[in-house]
Amino acid sequence: MSNPHEAVNHSVGEYVREMAHTNGMESFWSMIKRGYIGTFHHFSAKHLQRYVTEFAGRHNMRDLDTLDQMAEIVDGMIDKRLKYRDLVG
């Protein structure tokens, strides 16, 4: 499933063109900001990609019910061991 990149030009007053708009990205950034303010309080540059990946996973599963979300998370954990030395190294 391919999603071609589309853009809108805000400087000429264009904010929506068919399915091209910034609403989805604004929603994603809002979720990251809520996590930063409410849960983590700090994102280290070293682990920033891990934080963003976690929120991307949450965003991608937002339409699933709780049990389906849990099943997806468990399926994603199989054979994905994270050793402490890899985390802090």
C-alpha positions, 0 to 999 in steps of 0.5 A: 500500500503506497501513499504518494506524498502530497502537499498544500501551499499555505502561502496561497491560502490552500489548506486542503486539496482532496486528501492532502492536508496537515490534520493527521500530522497535527494530530500526531504531534499533539499526541507526542506533546501530550506524552512529553508533558504528561508522561515522560517530561524529557526525551533524550536525543539518544533515544528520540527515535525510540520515543517517536516509534512508540508514538507512531505505533500508538497512532497507527493502532488508534482505531483498534479496540483494546484487545486488538491493540494488546494482540498487536503489541504482543505479536510485535514483541516476539523475538525482539529482545532489547538487552540492557547494554544495547539500551544504554550503550 
